[in-house]
Amino acid sequence: MDIFEAIVETQKKIEVLKDEQRRGYGMRYRFRTLQQSLFAYYSAVFVIFSLIVAGLLYVFLASDTRQRSEEQQKQLGLSIVGHLDQEVVKMNNFSMNIVYSNLVKEHFSHYLAPAEGAEQTMLSDPALYKDTTTLIDVILAIISSSNTAKQANIYDVNGKMLGAGLFNGQLPVDLKQRPWYKETWERSGWRVIRLLQGEALPVPTGEGKRDEPYISLTRVYKDGNYVSQGVVEILQRADDLFQHLNELQASNQELRIYVLDERDALLYPLPAASPAANAPAGSAEEMKLIQHRTSPPETMQEVDYALTDSKQMMTYMTSQETGWTVVVMQSKHSLFANLNRMALIFAGATLATLIIILMLSYLISKRVTLPLHRLQRIIQKTGENDLMSGQDSGQLLFKLEHPGSIREMAELNDTFIRLNQQLVQSFHDQMAIKSRETEARLLALQSQMNPHFLYNNITNISIMAEEGMNRQIVAFCGHIASMLRYISAPGQSGVSLSQELEYCERYLECMKIRFEDDLNYEFSIPDEMKDIQIPMLIIQPLLENAMKYGLGDTLPWKLHITGELDITQETWQIHVEDNGPGMEPEALEHIELYINKLQNVDRMPELKINGMGLKNIWARLKLWYGPAARMCIENKATGGVSICIGGSIRKEQGGTYEYAEKIQNNYR
């Protein structure tokens, strides 16, 4: 097997593999391009690495954001505790100033002297009146200077109360009926803080606003001998004390703040204004949450709040100063709003990063494989026409112009160019050999016609001599001499149709000499066809075949030679018809079988002189016109035989060289 045959065999195997790949042969071969593989590998590595980094970074940032949110809620609670401690300390200092004031002690000692009928005593005793007014003035001076409280009351053990602030004066009271009396007396000087409202307030203090809540701070007042003399009460409006909390909640609707005293009684938010609306909606649920705390102080926990659809985050802390517990509760959504926004931004940034990574992977893989992809396309497009054009132009048209900066690709390109050059040279050599071989076969077939012509005409002369047709023999020999000059042209394989028709007309004149009026013939050939190049001796054997087998008992014998030219298809046809008895079916079938068998000509047919005419014509038509060659034989319905031959009007479309390529395919 030569180089050309090896290349052809390799191309056939490649085409088979491609067909199997397209059909998904066996469902086992799932071929991917190198670019797809590199893109998949690069993308997988980069995406996995990016996702790991993004995941770790998000976990770190989310944890940090959560800690900062927790710290934020904790600091909010501590700031509230600090603010309340500061307000309570002011009230406590106010009470201590009263208790330890020498001026208050002096005037209070006079005020606490036993007396009956207090009003008469103050009216009748100018000194008592002076002490009372002086004490009130002192307390008012303290209140006005610090705005710490709205009211200060001093109770003695004899049932008297001296008030300064919203109410200035004295009243008889039952000390033991005050709600804070027992606890205050038991603590013996330590403060007691309570929320008072309505009837629990001194009547003058609550006048006009009996339902307004107050924070009450009480402690026992003692003399210099540490003997309990009475109780000092400091009252501050709850709204003023919790004003900062109201402002915080007004600025954040998702924020809830609760303040419990040391007995876990609710101090804030304040109770409703009327018994009908005893407490805000949901207070029972809220009290259940804030009074049953399970987590340690200053630790944020997640709780379920039935009155809202969202989770709540709760943190509480207890004041060391007052014993109050401040509970800060906020919806999880609002508290972690920054975290949610960060998650969205992070997800968007991650997605954008992944898209950029995929684009970079695609560009990198394309950049790396572009020279190889170009080389692949060149190999796929390389065919026999490319090999022929590359050789004819003296240049290699299918080389890779830009192999890239990769050394392996450059070496592969150089190797490919060298192989292509060798392939072109080998292809050219093979084509030259096959072309010469085809021309030799064509001339050999044509040369077979020369002895065939002589054999038939010598036989005719012999018959005419026996019949004494001397004058006709002379004319006959003249025509034969012209015909011999035509067929003896050295190395000539193709002639114009007009030359072939002139040769055919001389042959028929010879036959006319022999058969005289028993033979009639007619040519109907368009002038446009007469310059078409055809093989020599391609029509005359058809006439000879008609003379031999197409002459019947009916006289005269008629031959009709017509031509057709198809400009659109660029083909020509010659029809030879006779009025004889027609061909035997067996002979007609034999000829048709030969025509079909000779579709792929790879060698010169072996023909004997006797009966070789039609087969020889078909073999030469195939060698000359290739796939464009045409020959058909049929018996006419009216009698006789019609033989049609044809081919292309352009030799290069189906001629020797192109059909030589077809011959090469016979080896595949």
C-alpha positions in Angstrom: 0.0 0.0 0.0 1.5 3.4 -1.1 1.4 6.7 0.8 -1.7 7.9 -1.0 -3.7 4.7 -0.2 -2.6 4.9 3.4 -3.8 8.5 3.7 -7.1 7.6 2.0 -7.6 4.6 4.4 -6.9 6.9 7.4 -9.4 9.5 6.1 -12.0 6.7 5.8 -11.5 5.7 9.4 -11.7 9.3 10.6 -15.0 9.7 8.8 -16.4 6.5 10.3 -15.4 7.7 13.8 -17.1 11.1 13.1 -20.3 9.4 12.0 -20.2 7.2 15.1 -19.7 10.2 17.3 -22.6 12.1 15.7 -24.9 9.2 16.2 -23.8 8.6 19.8 -22.4 5.2 18.8 -22.9 2.8 21.7 -23.7 5.8 24.0 -20.2 5.3 25.3 -18.2 8.0 23.5 -18.9 11.4 24.8 -16.2 13.4 23.2 -15.4 16.9 24.4 -13.1 19.5 22.9 -9.9 20.5 24.6 -11.3 24.0 25.1 -14.3 22.5 26.9 -12.2 20.3 29.1 -9.8 23.2 30.1 -12.8 25.5 30.7 -14.4 22.8 32.9 -11.2 22.2 34.8 -10.3 25.8 35.3 -13.8 26.8 36.2 -14.2 23.9 38.7 -10.9 24.8 40.4 -11.5 28.5 40.5 -15.2 28.2 41.5 -14.5 25.7 44.3 -11.7 27.9 45.6 -13.8 31.0 45.4 -16.8 29.4 47.1 -14.6 28.1 49.9 -13.0 31.6 50.4 -16.4 33.3 50.1 -17.9 30.8 52.5 -15.2 31.3 55.1 -15.3 35.0 54.7 -19.1 35.1 55.0 -19.0 33.0 58.1 -16.4 35.3 59.7 -18.3 38.4 58.7 -21.6 37.0 59.7 -20.3 36.0 63.1 -18.7 39.4 63.5 -21.9 41.2 62.5 -23.9 39.0 64.9 -21.5 39.7 67.7 -21.7 43.4 67.0 -25.5 43.3 66.9 -25.5 41.4 70.2 -23.1 43.9 71.6 -25.2 46.7 70.3 -28.3 45.4 72.0 -26.3 44.8 75.2 -24.9 48.3 75.2 -28.3 49.7 74.6 -29.6 47.8 77.7 -26.6 49.0 79.7 -27.1 52.6 78.7 -30.7 52.3 79.8 -29.7 50.8 83.1 -27.1 53.6 83.5 -29.6 56.3 82.7 -32.2 54.9 85.2 -29.6 54.4 87.9 -28.6 58.1 87.4 -32.2 59.2 87.8 -32.8 57.1 90.9 -29.5 58.2 92.4 -30.7 61.8 92.0 -33.9 61.0 93.8 -31.9 59.1 96.4 -29.5 62.0 96.9 -32.5 64.3 97.2 -33.9 62.2 100.0 -30.5 62.0 101.7 -30.1 65.7 101.5 -33.4 66.1 103.3 -32.5 63.4 105.9 -29.1 64.8 106.7 -29.8 68.5 106.4 -29.1 70.2 109.7 -31.6 72.9 108.8 -34.2 70.3 108.1 -33.4 68.4 111.3 -33.7 71.6 113.3 -37.0 72.6 111.9 -38.3 69.0 111.7 -37.6 68.5 115.4 -39.9 71.5 116.1 -42.4 70.3 113.6 -42.5 66.8 115.2 -43.4 68.2 118.7 -46.7 66.5 119.9 -49.7 68.7 119.5 -53.4 68.3 119.0 -55.3 70.3 116.5 -52.6 71.1 114.1 -54.3 73.9 112.4 -55.0 75.7 115.6 -51.4 75.1 116.7 -49.9 76.6 113.5 -52.3 79.5 113.9 -51.6 80.0 117.5 -47.9 79.1 117.5 -46.0 81.5 115.2 -42.8 79.5 115.8 -44.4 76.3 114.4 -45.7 78.2 111.4 -42.3 79.6 110.8 -40.7 76.1 111.1 -43.2 74.7 108.7 -42.9 77.4 106.0 -39.1 77.4 106.4 -39.0 73.6 105.9 -41.2 73.8 102.8 -39.0 76.6 101.4 -35.9 74.5 101.9 -37.4 71.5 100.1 -38.7 73.7 97.3 -35.2 75.2 96.9 -33.7 71.7 96.5 -36.4 70.7 94.0 -36.1 73.9 91.9 -32.3 73.7 91.8 -32.1 70.0 90.5 -35.5 69.2 89.1 -35.0 65.8 90.5 -38.5 65.2 91.8 -42.0 66.7 91.6 -42.9 66.2 95.2 -41.2 65.6 98.6 -43.3 64.5 101.6 -42.2 64.1 105.2 -44.3 61.8 107.4 -44.0 61.7 111.2 -45.1 58.9 113.5 -47.9 61.0 114.9 -49.9 61.0 111.6 -48.8 64.2 110.1 -47.4 64.8 106.6 -45.6 67.8 105.4 -45.5 68.2 101.6 -43.5 70.5 99.3 -43.6 70.6 95.5 -46.9 70.0 93.7 -48.6 70.3 97.1 -47.2 72.6 99.8 -48.6 72.2 103.3 -49.5 69.6 105.9 -52.1 66.9 106.1 -53.1 64.4 108.7 -52.5 60.9 107.3 -52.4 57.3 108.5 -48.8 56.3 107.9 -49.5 52.6 108.3 -52.0 52.7 105.4 -49.4 53.8 102.9 -48.5 50.9 100.5 -44.8 51.3 101.1 -45.0 51.6 105.0 -44.2 48.1 106.0 -41.3 47.5 103.7 -39.9 50.9 104.3 -40.1 50.5 108.1 -38.5 47.1 107.9 -35.6 48.3 105.9 -34.9 50.9 108.6 -33.3 53.7 106.6 -32.7 51.9 103.2 -34.6 53.2 100.3 -37.7 51.6 98.9 -38.8 52.3 95.3 -42.4 51.7 94.1 -44.7 52.7 91.3 -47.7 54.6 92.7 -50.8 55.5 90.8 -54.3 56.6 91.6 -55.4 56.0 95.2 -51.9 55.0 96.2 -50.8 58.7 95.8 -51.4 61.4 98.4 -54.7 63.1 97.5 -53.3 66.5 96.9 -50.6 65.2 94.7 -53.0 63.3 92.5 -55.6 66.0 92.3 -56.7 66.6 88.7 -54.4 63.7 87.5 -55.2 60.9 89.9 -54.3 58.3 87.3 -50.9 59.6 86.5 -48.2 57.2 87.7 -45.3 58.3 89.9 -42.1 56.6 91.0 -41.9 56.8 94.8 -38.6 56.6 96.8 -39.1 56.3 100.6 -36.7 55.8 103.5 -37.0 56.1 107.3 -35.9 59.4 108.9 -33.9 59.1 112.1 -32.7 61.6 114.6 -29.2 62.0 116.0 -29.7 59.0 118.3 -30.7 56.9 115.3 -34.3 56.7 116.6 -36.9 56.5 113.7 -38.8 59.7 113.6 -40.8 59.3 110.4 -40.5 58.7 106.6 -39.2 60.8 103.8 -41.0 60.3 100.4 -39.7 61.5 97.1 -42.1 61.4 94.1 -41.1 61.8 90.4 -43.4 61.6 87.4 -42.9 58.2 85.7 -43.1 59.9 82.3 -40.2 62.1 83.2 -38.2 59.2 84.6 -38.7 57.1 81.5 -38.6 59.9 79.0 -35.4 58.6 77.5 -37.0 55.1 77.0 -40.0 56.7 75.2 -37.6 58.5 72.9 -35.7 55.3 72.1 -38.9 53.4 71.2 -40.2 56.3 69.2 -37.1 56.2 67.0 -37.3 52.4 66.5 -40.7 50.9 66.1 -39.2 47.4 66.3 -37.7 48.0 69.7 -39.4 47.0 72.9 -38.1 48.0 76.4 -39.3 46.6 79.7 -38.3 47.6 83.2 -39.0 45.4 86.2 -38.4 46.3 89.8 -36.6 44.1 92.2 -39.9 42.3 92.9 -40.3 41.6 89.1 -43.2 44.0 89.0 -43.6 45.9 85.7 -42.5 49.5 86.0 -42.2 50.2 82.2 -44.1 50.4 79.9 -46.6 52.3 82.1 -50.0 50.9 82.8 -53.0 52.1 80.8 -55.0 55.2 81.8 -58.2 53.5 82.8 -59.3 50.2 84.3 -61.2 49.4 81.1 -57.9 49.4 79.2 -56.0 47.9 82.1 -52.9 47.1 80.2 -51.6 47.2 76.7 -52.6 44.4 74.4 -50.3 41.5 74.7 -49.0 42.5 78.1 -49.7 39.0 79.5 -47.7 37.4 76.7 -45.0 39.9 77.2 -44.9 39.5 80.9 -44.6 35.7 80.4 -41.6 36.2 78.2 -39.8 38.7 80.3 -40.5 37.2 83.7 -39.4 33.7 82.7 -35.9 34.4 81.6 -33.7 31.3 81.0 -30.5 32.8 79.6 -27.8 34.5 81.7 -27.8 38.3 82.1 -26.3 40.3 79.2 -26.7 37.4 76.8 -28.9 37.7 73.8 -31.4 34.9 73.2 -34.0 34.2 70.5 -37.6 33.9 71.7 -40.9 33.2 70.0 -43.4 36.0 70.3 -46.9 34.8 69.5 -48.3 38.3 68.7 -45.8 38.8 65.9 -44.8 36.6 63.0 -41.1 37.3 63.4 -38.6 36.0 65.9 -37.5 38.3 68.7 -34.0 38.7 70.1 -34.0 39.5 73.9 -31.3 40.7 76.2 -31.7 41.6 79.8 -29.4 43.1 82.5 -30.0 43.8 86.2 -28.9 47.1 87.9 -26.6 46.7 90.9 -27.8 50.2 92.0 -31.5 49.7 92.0 -32.1 46.0 91.5 -34.2 46.8 88.5 -34.1 44.5 85.5 -34.1 46.1 82.0 -35.3 43.9 79.2 -34.5 44.9 75.6 -36.4 43.0 72.9 -36.1 43.6 69.2 -37.3 41.7 66.1 -34.6 39.5 64.6 -35.2 41.0 61.2 -34.6 44.6 62.2 -31.7 43.7 64.5 -29.9 41.8 61.8 -30.9 44.1 59.0 -27.3 44.9 58.4 -26.5 41.2 58.3 -29.3 40.6 55.8 -28.1 43.4 53.6 -24.5 42.2 53.9 -25.7 38.7 52.9 -27.4 40.1 49.8 -24.4 42.2 48.9 -22.1 39.3 49.5 -24.2 37.0 47.4 -24.2 39.5 44.6 -20.5 40.0 44.8 -19.9 36.3 44.9 -22.1 35.8 41.9 -20.3 38.6 40.0 -17.0 37.1 41.0 -18.1 33.7 39.7 -19.2 35.2 36.4 -15.9 37.0 36.0 -14.1 33.7 36.9 -16.1 31.8 34.3 -15.4 34.5 31.7 -11.7 34.5 32.5 -11.6 30.6 32.4 -13.3 30.8 29.0 -10.9 33.4 27.7 -7.9 31.5 29.1 -9.0 28.1 27.6 -9.8 29.8 24.3 -6.5 31.5 24.3 -4.6 28.3 25.0 -6.5 26.2 22.5 -7.1 28.7 19.7 -4.1 27.6 17.7 -5.0 24.0 18.1 -8.6 24.8 17.1 -7.4 26.6 14.0 -5.2 23.6 13.2 -8.2 21.3 13.7 -10.4 23.3 11.3 -7.6 23.3 8.7 -7.3 19.5 9.0 -11.0 19.1 8.7 -11.2 21.4 5.6 -8.2 19.8 3.9 -9.3 17.7 0.9 -8.2 16.6 -2.5 -9.1 20.0 -4.0 -7.0 21.8 -1.4 -4.1 19.4 -2.1 -4.4 20.0 -5.8 -4.8 23.8 -5.5 -1.9 23.9 -3.0 0.3 22.1 -5.4 -0.8 24.0 -8.5 -0.1 27.4 -6.9 3.2 26.2 -5.6 2.2 27.2 -2.1 0.7 25.4 0.9 -2.6 27.2 1.4 -3.7 25.4 4.5 -0.9 26.2 6.9 -1.5 27.8 10.3 -0.5 31.4 10.1 -0.3 32.2 13.9 0.5 29.2 16.0 0.8 31.2 19.2 3.5 31.6 21.7 3.3 28.0 23.0 6.4 26.1 22.0 4.5 22.8 21.6 1.9 24.4 19.3 4.7 25.9 17.2 6.4 22.5 16.9 3.1 20.9 16.0 2.4 23.5 13.4 5.8 23.0 11.8 5.3 19.2 11.8 1.9 19.6 10.2 3.3 21.9 7.5 6.0 19.3 6.7 3.5 16.5 6.5 1.2 18.5 4.3 4.1 19.3 2.0 5.0 15.6 1.7 1.3 14.8 1.3 0.9 17.4 -1.5 4.0 16.1 -3.3 2.8 12.5 -2.9 -0.7 13.4 -4.1 0.7 15.2 -7.1 2.9 12.2 -8.0 -0.1 9.8 -7.7 -2.3 12.1 -9.7 0.3 12.3 -12.5 0.7 8.6 -12.6 -3.0 8.0 -12.6 -3.6 10.7 -15.3 -1.0 9.1 -17.6 -2.5 5.7 -16.9 -5.9 6.9 -17.8 -4.8 8.6 -21.0 -3.0 5.4 -22.0 -6.1 3.3 -21.4 -8.2 5.8 -23.5 -5.7 5.6 -26.4 -5.6 1.8 -26.0 -9.4 1.6 -26.3 -9.3 4.0 -29.3 -6.6 2.0 -30.9 -8.8 -1.1 -30.7 -11.3 0.7 -32.9 -8.7 1.0 -35.8 -8.4 -2.7 -36.5 -12.1 -3.1 -35.9 -12.8 -0.5 -38.6 -10.4 -2.1 -41.0 -11.8 -5.6 -40.3 -15.4 -4.4 -41.1 -14.5 -2.4 -44.2 -12.3 -5.0 -45.8 -15.1 -7.4 -45.4 -17.4 -4.9 -47.2 -14.9 -4.4 -50.1 -14.7 -8.2 -50.5 -18.4 -8.5 -50.8 -18.6 -5.7 -53.3 -15.8 -7.2 -55.4 -17.7 -10.5 -55.6 -20.7 -8.6 -56.9 -18.6 -6.8 -59.5 -19.1 -3.3 -58.1 -15.9 -1.9 -59.4 -17.0 1.8 -59.7 -18.5 1.7 -56.3 -15.3 0.1 -54.9 -13.2 3.1 -56.2 -15.5 5.6 -54.4 -15.6 3.3 -51.4 -11.8 3.3 -51.2 -11.7 7.1 -51.5 -13.9 7.4 -48.5 -11.9 4.8 -46.6 -8.7 6.7 -47.3 -10.1 9.9 -45.8 -11.4 7.9 -42.8 -8.0 6.3 -42.3 -6.3 9.7 -42.2 -8.9 10.8 -39.5 -8.3 7.8 -37.3 -4.5 7.7 -37.8 -3.8 11.1 -36.2 -1.0 10.3 -33.7 -1.7 10.7 -30.0 -5.1 12.4 -30.6 -7.8 11.3 -28.2 -10.4 14.0 -28.5 -11.9 15.8 -31.5 -14.7 18.3 -32.2 -18.2 17.0 -32.8 -18.1 18.4 -36.4 -15.0 16.3 -37.2 -16.6 13.2 -35.8 -19.8 13.9 -37.8 -17.8 14.3 -41.0 -16.2 11.0 -40.4 -19.6 9.4 -39.7 -21.0 10.9 -43.0 -18.2 9.4 -45.0 -18.9 6.0 -43.4 -22.6 6.3 -44.3 -21.6 7.3 -47.8 -19.7 4.0 -48.0 -22.7 2.2 -46.8 -24.9 4.1 -49.3 -22.6 2.9 -52.2 -23.2 -0.6 -51.1 -27.0 -0.5 -50.4 -27.9 2.4 -52.8 -31.6 3.4 -52.3 -32.2 0.8 -49.7 -30.5 3.0 -47.1 -31.6 6.5 -46.1 -30.0 8.6 -43.3 -30.5 12.0 -41.8 -28.4 14.3 -39.5 -30.2 16.8 -37.2 -27.4 18.4 -35.2 -27.6 22.0 -33.8 -24.7 24.2 -35.0 -24.0 25.1 -31.3 -22.9 21.6 -30.6 -20.3 21.2 -33.4 -17.4 22.7 -31.3 -17.9 20.4 -28.4 -14.9 18.2 -27.7 -15.7 14.5 -27.7 -13.6 11.2 -27.8 -12.7 10.1 -31.3 -14.7 7.3 -32.9 -17.6 7.6 -30.4 -20.5 8.0 -32.8 -19.5 5.9 -35.9 -19.5 2.6 -34.0 -23.2 3.3 -33.2 -23.9 3.6 -36.9 -22.0 0.5 -37.6 -23.9 -1.4 -35.0 -27.2 -0.2 -36.5 -26.0 -1.3 -40.0 -25.1 -4.7 -38.7 -28.1 -5.5 -36.4 -30.7 -2.9 -37.2 -31.5 -3.7 -40.8 -34.7 -5.6 -41.2 -36.9 -6.9 -44.0 -38.7 -3.6 -44.4 -37.2 -1.3 -47.0 -35.8 1.3 -47.1 -33.6 1.2 -44.0 -33.6 4.5 -42.2 -31.1 6.0 -39.8 -31.8 9.2 -37.9 -28.9 11.0 -36.0 -30.1 13.9 -33.8 -28.4 16.1 -31.2 -29.6 17.9 -28.1 -27.8 20.6 -26.1 -28.8 21.5 -22.5 -27.3 24.9 -21.7 -28.6 24.9 -18.1 -27.1 21.5 -17.2 -24.2 22.0 -19.6 -24.7 18.6 -21.2 -25.1 17.2 -24.7 -26.7 14.1 -26.1 -26.6 12.2 -29.4 -29.5 9.9 -30.5 -29.1 7.2 -33.2 -32.3 5.6 -34.2 -33.1 2.9 -36.8 -36.3 1.2 -38.1 -35.0 -2.3 -37.8 -36.4 -5.3 -35.8 -34.8 -4.1 -32.5 -32.5 -5.9 -30.1 -33.2 -9.2 -28.5 -34.1 -8.8 -24.8 -31.2 -11.0 -23.8 -28.7 -8.8 -25.7 -30.3 -5.6 -24.3 -30.1 -6.9 -20.8 -26.5 -7.9 -21.3 -25.6 -4.5 -22.5 -27.4 -2.8 -19.6 -25.7 -5.1 -17.1 -22.3 -4.1 -18.5 -23.2 -0.4 -18.3 -24.1 -0.7 -14.6 -21.1 -2.8 -13.9 -18.7 -0.3 -15.4 -19.8 2.6 -13.2 -16.5 2.6 -11.4 -13.7 2.1 -14.0 -10.5 1.0 -12.4 -9.0 -0.9 -15.4 -9.3 -1.1 -19.1 -12.0 -3.6 -20.1 -10.9 -6.7 -22.0 -12.9 -6.8 -25.2 -12.6 -8.9 -28.3 -12.9 -7.4 -31.7 -16.1 -9.2 -32.6 -19.0 -7.4 -30.8 -16.9 -4.9 -28.9 -18.4 -1.7 -30.2 -21.1 -0.6 -27.6 -19.0 -1.8 -24.7 -15.9 0.1 -26.0 -18.0 3.3 -26.4 -19.3 3.2 -22.9 -15.8 2.5 -21.4 -14.4 5.5 -23.3 -17.3 7.7 -22.3 -16.7 6.9 -18.6 -13.0 7.5 -18.9 -13.6 10.9 -20.7 -16.6 12.3 -18.8 -16.6 10.4 -15.6 -19.9 10.7 -13.7 -21.3 13.0 -16.4 -21.2 10.1 -19.0 -24.5 8.9 -20.3 -25.5 5.9 -22.4 -28.9 4.2 -22.7 -30.3 1.6 -25.2 -34.0 0.8 -25.7 -36.3 -0.7 -28.2 -38.8 1.7 -29.7 -42.5 1.0 -29.6 -42.8 1.6 -33.4 -39.8 -0.7 -34.1 -36.1 -0.3 -34.2 -33.5 0.6 -31.6 -32.7 4.0 -30.0 -29.2 4.5 -28.6 -28.4 7.6 -26.7 -24.9 8.8 -25.6 -23.9 12.0 -23.8 -21.6 13.9 -21.6 -20.6 17.3 -20.3 -19.9 20.2 -22.7 -16.9 21.0 -20.5 -14.2 18.5 -20.4 -12.8 19.8 -17.1 -16.1 19.0 -15.3 -15.9 15.4 -16.1 -12.9 14.9 -18.2 -9.7 13.0 -17.9 -8.1 14.7 -14.9 -11.3 15.0 -12.8 -12.3 11.5 -13.5 -8.8 10.4 -12.7 -9.6 11.6 -9.1 -12.6 9.3 -9.2 -10.4 6.5 -10.2 -8.3 7.2 -7.0 -11.5 6.7 -5.0 -11.8 3.2 -6.3 -8.9 2.3 -4.1 -10.7 3.5 -0.9 
